[in-house]
């Protein structure tokens, strides 16, 4: 069902309907400050699986997680570097997605995350109001894989209307450009995907700390999709321990038109985050 948000009463009805649907394990289309997103309860494996199926995406492309407050970051991620906290203080809420090591105690299944989680706090009051009622949500750009990310409810409904319980119509997206993705899982921070925040703006905040981000992003996202190129580099992986087997040797790069998406550990060019255009994650 589609919900307008023109008046305060309509907004409250939309927030309530979306929150109830998400708590029931259903899918919802939400506006964000970048593009429209398709959301699921991050702690419902079935709901996340339905989200991936709705987009035509496999478990090797897990969605990012949206949160209502920066205070939630430490509940989801561990070993958060001081420089990440500076970026969060400056750019959240906003179009910045950060990849971190997830807390080992989390009882969720977002897909083949390899122990990482991509987190963002959106600059959209309506969506944050939903998040305050539901808790963290797995959110990917509202489109089927390979199609342009929806920037309004009409386009989202055309692609996903039969797979979602609620569509919140908040008009045209304010941003339209996907979030910038930063990898904070290694010894040095790096850009995984260029987006609404330039590396220059990010490094301006970090320079007083004596650090800066490396640019490991591909030249651009897939045109109009709000999703990173599938050949983007993966986040850093922890070194193998005596208890953990070493990753398999790199495989040959796939044909992007005919081959299935590769495993992020077996192919160093695989993109495990082909989502946040994804509300973001997008």
C-alpha positions as CSV (number, residue, x, y, z in Angstrom):
1,X,0.0,0.0,0.0
2,X,1.2,3.5,-0.9
3,X,1.3,6.3,1.7
4,X,1.5,10.0,0.9
5,X,3.4,12.3,3.4
6,X,2.0,15.7,2.6
7,X,0.5,16.5,6.0
8,X,1.6,15.7,9.5
9,X,-1.2,13.2,9.8
10,X,-0.2,11.4,6.6
11,X,3.4,11.3,7.7
12,X,2.5,9.7,11.0
13,X,0.3,7.1,9.2
14,X,3.1,6.3,6.8
15,X,5.7,5.9,9.6
16,X,3.3,3.7,11.7
17,X,2.4,1.5,8.7
18,X,6.0,1.1,7.7
19,X,7.1,0.3,11.2
20,X,4.4,-2.3,11.7
21,X,5.2,-3.9,8.3
22,X,8.9,-4.1,9.1
23,X,8.3,-5.6,12.5
24,X,6.2,-8.3,10.8
25,X,9.1,-9.2,8.5
26,X,7.7,-7.5,5.5
27,X,9.5,-5.2,3.0
28,X,9.0,-1.4,2.8
29,X,10.1,1.2,0.3
30,X,11.5,4.3,2.1
31,X,12.8,7.7,1.0
32,X,16.3,8.6,2.0
33,X,18.6,11.6,1.4
34,X,20.2,9.9,-1.6
35,X,17.8,7.6,-3.5
36,X,14.7,5.5,-2.4
37,X,15.5,2.3,-0.6
38,X,14.0,-1.1,0.0
39,X,14.1,-2.0,3.7
40,X,13.9,-5.1,5.8
41,X,14.4,-5.9,9.5
42,X,18.2,-6.4,9.8
43,X,17.7,-9.1,12.4
44,X,15.2,-11.1,10.4
45,X,17.1,-13.5,8.1
46,X,13.9,-14.3,6.2
47,X,13.2,-10.6,5.6
48,X,16.8,-9.9,4.4
49,X,16.5,-12.9,2.1
50,X,13.3,-11.5,0.7
51,X,15.0,-8.2,0.1
52,X,17.8,-9.8,-1.9
53,X,15.3,-11.8,-3.9
54,X,13.2,-8.8,-4.7
55,X,16.3,-7.1,-6.2
56,X,17.5,-10.2,-8.0
57,X,20.6,-10.3,-5.9
58,X,22.5,-13.1,-4.2
59,X,23.9,-13.5,-0.7
60,X,27.4,-12.4,-2.0
61,X,26.0,-8.8,-2.2
62,X,24.8,-8.1,1.3
63,X,22.9,-4.8,2.0
64,X,24.1,-2.1,4.2
65,X,22.5,-1.2,7.5
66,X,20.8,2.1,8.3
67,X,20.6,3.4,11.9
68,X,18.7,6.3,13.6
69,X,21.6,7.5,15.7
70,X,25.3,7.5,15.7
71,X,25.1,6.1,19.2
72,X,24.0,2.8,17.7
73,X,27.3,2.4,15.8
74,X,29.2,0.7,18.7
75,X,26.4,-1.8,19.1
76,X,26.9,-3.0,15.6
77,X,30.6,-2.5,15.0
78,X,33.8,-3.2,16.9
79,X,37.3,-1.6,16.7
80,X,36.0,1.7,15.4
81,X,39.0,3.9,14.6
82,X,39.2,7.4,16.1
83,X,39.2,8.9,12.6
84,X,35.9,7.2,11.8
85,X,34.4,8.9,14.8
86,X,35.6,12.3,13.3
87,X,33.9,11.5,10.0
88,X,30.7,10.4,11.8
89,X,30.6,13.6,13.8
90,X,31.0,15.7,10.7
91,X,28.9,13.9,8.1
92,X,26.2,11.9,9.9
93,X,23.4,12.1,9.3
94,X,24.4,12.2,5.6
95,X,25.6,10.3,2.5
96,X,28.5,8.5,4.1
97,X,28.5,4.7,4.5
98,X,31.3,3.1,6.6
99,X,32.4,-0.5,6.4
100,X,33.6,-1.8,9.8
101,X,34.1,-5.1,11.6
102,X,30.8,-6.2,13.0
103,X,30.2,-7.2,16.6
104,X,30.6,-10.9,16.9
105,X,27.6,-11.1,19.2
106,X,25.1,-10.0,16.5
107,X,22.4,-12.5,15.7
108,X,21.7,-11.6,12.1
109,X,22.4,-12.9,8.6
110,X,22.8,-10.2,6.1
111,X,24.6,-12.5,3.6
112,X,28.2,-13.2,2.9
113,X,29.6,-10.2,4.9
114,X,32.9,-11.8,5.9
115,X,32.5,-10.3,9.4
116,X,31.9,-6.8,8.2
117,X,29.0,-4.4,8.2
118,X,28.3,-1.3,6.1
119,X,26.6,1.3,8.3
120,X,25.0,4.7,7.5
121,X,22.8,7.2,9.3
122,X,20.5,8.9,6.6
123,X,19.7,12.6,6.6
124,X,16.0,12.0,6.2
125,X,13.8,12.7,9.2
126,X,10.9,10.5,8.1
127,X,13.2,7.4,7.6
128,X,15.0,8.1,10.9
129,X,11.5,8.2,12.6
130,X,10.9,4.7,11.2
131,X,14.3,3.6,12.4
132,X,13.7,4.9,15.9
133,X,10.7,2.5,16.1
134,X,12.2,-0.5,14.4
135,X,15.9,-0.5,15.2
136,X,18.5,-1.1,12.5
137,X,17.3,-1.9,9.0
138,X,18.9,-3.6,6.1
139,X,18.4,-1.2,3.2
140,X,19.4,-1.4,-0.4
141,X,18.6,1.0,-3.3
142,X,15.0,0.6,-4.5
143,X,15.6,-1.0,-7.8
144,X,16.0,-4.4,-9.4
145,X,19.7,-5.2,-10.0
146,X,21.0,-3.5,-13.1
147,X,18.2,-0.9,-13.3
148,X,18.5,2.8,-12.3
149,X,17.9,3.4,-8.6
150,X,14.5,4.9,-8.0
151,X,14.4,8.6,-7.1
152,X,10.7,8.7,-6.5
153,X,7.9,6.4,-5.3
154,X,6.5,5.8,-8.9
155,X,9.7,4.3,-10.1
156,X,10.1,2.2,-7.0
157,X,6.6,0.9,-7.2
158,X,7.1,0.0,-10.9
159,X,10.0,-2.2,-10.1
160,X,9.2,-3.5,-6.6
161,X,5.5,-2.9,-6.0
162,X,4.5,-6.5,-5.9
163,X,7.3,-7.4,-3.5
164,X,6.7,-4.8,-0.7
165,X,4.0,-4.2,1.8
166,X,4.4,-0.4,2.1
167,X,5.6,2.4,-0.1
168,X,6.2,5.7,1.5
169,X,5.8,8.5,-1.1
170,X,7.9,11.6,-0.1
171,X,8.3,13.0,-3.6
172,X,11.5,13.3,-5.5
173,X,14.7,12.3,-3.7
174,X,16.7,15.3,-2.5
175,X,20.0,13.9,-3.3
176,X,19.8,11.4,-6.2
177,X,23.5,10.5,-5.8
178,X,24.6,7.4,-3.9
179,X,26.5,7.6,-0.6
180,X,30.3,7.5,-0.5
181,X,31.6,4.2,0.9
182,X,34.6,4.2,3.2
183,X,36.4,1.0,4.3
184,X,37.6,1.2,7.9
185,X,38.5,-2.5,8.3
186,X,42.2,-2.3,7.5
187,X,45.2,-0.4,8.8
188,X,44.4,2.6,6.5
189,X,41.0,4.0,5.5
190,X,40.1,3.9,1.9
191,X,37.4,4.9,-0.5
192,X,35.5,1.9,-1.9
193,X,33.0,3.9,-3.9
194,X,32.8,7.6,-4.9
195,X,29.5,9.2,-4.1
196,X,27.9,12.4,-2.7
197,X,30.9,13.2,-0.5
198,X,34.2,13.8,-2.3
199,X,37.4,12.4,-1.0
200,X,38.7,16.0,-0.7
201,X,35.9,16.8,1.8
202,X,36.6,13.7,3.8
203,X,40.3,14.3,3.9
204,X,39.8,17.9,5.0
205,X,38.3,16.6,8.2
206,X,41.0,14.0,8.6
207,X,44.1,16.1,7.9
208,X,44.3,17.6,11.4
209,X,44.5,14.0,12.7
210,X,47.5,13.4,10.5
211,X,45.7,10.8,8.4
212,X,43.9,10.6,5.1
213,X,41.9,8.1,3.0
214,X,43.3,6.2,0.1
215,X,41.3,6.1,-3.1
216,X,40.6,2.4,-4.0
217,X,37.3,3.1,-5.8
218,X,36.6,2.2,-9.4
219,X,36.3,5.1,-11.8
220,X,32.5,5.3,-11.2
221,X,29.4,3.5,-10.2
222,X,27.4,1.6,-12.8
223,X,25.7,4.5,-14.6
224,X,22.4,5.5,-12.9
225,X,22.1,2.4,-10.7
226,X,23.2,3.9,-7.5
227,X,25.3,0.7,-7.1
228,X,29.1,0.3,-7.2
229,X,30.7,-1.4,-10.1
230,X,30.9,-5.2,-9.4
231,X,34.6,-5.0,-10.0
232,X,35.2,-2.6,-7.1
233,X,37.8,-3.7,-4.6
234,X,36.7,-5.5,-1.4
235,X,37.2,-4.3,2.1
236,X,40.4,-5.4,3.9
237,X,40.1,-8.9,5.3
238,X,41.7,-9.8,8.6
239,X,44.9,-11.9,8.5
240,X,44.4,-15.6,8.8
241,X,44.7,-16.9,12.3
242,X,45.7,-20.5,13.4
243,X,42.0,-21.1,14.0
244,X,40.8,-19.7,10.6
245,X,41.8,-21.2,7.2
246,X,43.5,-18.9,4.8
247,X,41.4,-17.6,1.9
248,X,41.5,-19.5,-1.3
249,X,43.8,-18.4,-4.1
250,X,42.5,-15.6,-6.4
251,X,40.3,-16.8,-9.3
252,X,40.1,-15.4,-12.7
253,X,38.1,-12.3,-13.2
254,X,34.5,-13.2,-14.3
255,X,32.7,-12.1,-17.4
256,X,30.3,-9.5,-16.0
257,X,27.6,-10.5,-18.5
258,X,27.6,-14.3,-18.2
259,X,29.4,-15.4,-15.0
260,X,27.8,-15.5,-11.6
261,X,29.2,-12.9,-9.1
262,X,32.4,-14.2,-7.6
263,X,33.1,-14.9,-3.9
264,X,34.7,-11.8,-2.4
265,X,37.4,-13.9,-0.7
266,X,38.4,-15.9,-3.8
267,X,38.4,-13.0,-6.2
268,X,40.2,-9.8,-5.0
269,X,38.2,-7.7,-7.5
270,X,34.8,-8.9,-6.3
271,X,32.6,-6.2,-4.8
272,X,30.9,-7.5,-1.6
273,X,29.0,-4.2,-1.2
274,X,27.2,-3.8,-4.5
275,X,24.3,-2.2,-2.7
276,X,24.5,1.1,-1.1
277,X,23.5,3.3,-3.6
278,X,21.9,1.5,-1.3
279,X,20.5,3.9,1.0
280,X,21.9,4.6,1.8
281,X,22.6,2.6,1.2
282,X,22.2,4.0,-1.0
